């Protein structure tokens, strides 16, 4: 004997109210987890100090990505966990088929449109930031440094009237736009100063370039960010960003030593 129509309707309404209550709980949990995740992501000190003018917009872009991606991750995981709990197989249902359901077109449109809009927005923002930091504005305080990578060291060449000066050390003056011309003698390397936030491949046979505006005095690691052989982890040197008078004195001393060695 089936249930009366009124009882069936009441049961359906009770189930609907229960489902809405569970969805509200899920939403609250997701919002709280998202807020906590974003706060944690923004509090963590992911990067070294900002030693270049390009570092701040790159770090800001990272924060924007955290703010955008954490809620998406939390929402996805919340739905997955809810589905595992709500629709789990119960004892005695091992041989049963799932209920025949039809897709929700409106839901499919929403979960396709929102991620697409989010991706287009983030890609546009990233393009604007990267295009902006790659602009090489003309500056009276400008210098060129040629960087040559080889297994497993970097050599830095400074231009001058008497020819290039080769140095195993990288010295740069503060508040200067520096253009790096990056080359390789053997395999692919990657010239990376984490404090500058920029890096580029050193590829045999071609010259790659990028610009950095030095903004902070200090000593910063120079690393190879491309696996280049057994000694890859040892391919580390230091970028010394110093006041202009100290840089000029260092460069003069290096040229004097080179002249003495050539005699």
TARA-V537703 format. One record per run of one state. SS is the DSSP state (H for helix, E for strand, C for the rest). FROM is the first residue (numbers start at 1). LEN is the number of residues. If there is no record, write none. Layout:
((SS,FROM,LEN) (SS,FROM,LEN))
This chain:
((C,1,4) (H,5,39) (C,44,8) (E,52,1) (C,53,2) (H,55,32) (C,87,18) (H,105,29) (C,134,8) (E,142,9) (C,151,2) (E,153,6) (C,159,6) (E,165,3) (C,168,2) (E,170,4) (C,174,3) (E,177,8) (C,185,4) (E,189,5) (C,194,4) (E,198,5) (C,203,5) (E,208,7) (C,215,3) (E,218,7) (C,225,7) (H,232,3) (C,235,1) (E,236,7) (C,243,1) (H,244,19) (C,263,1))
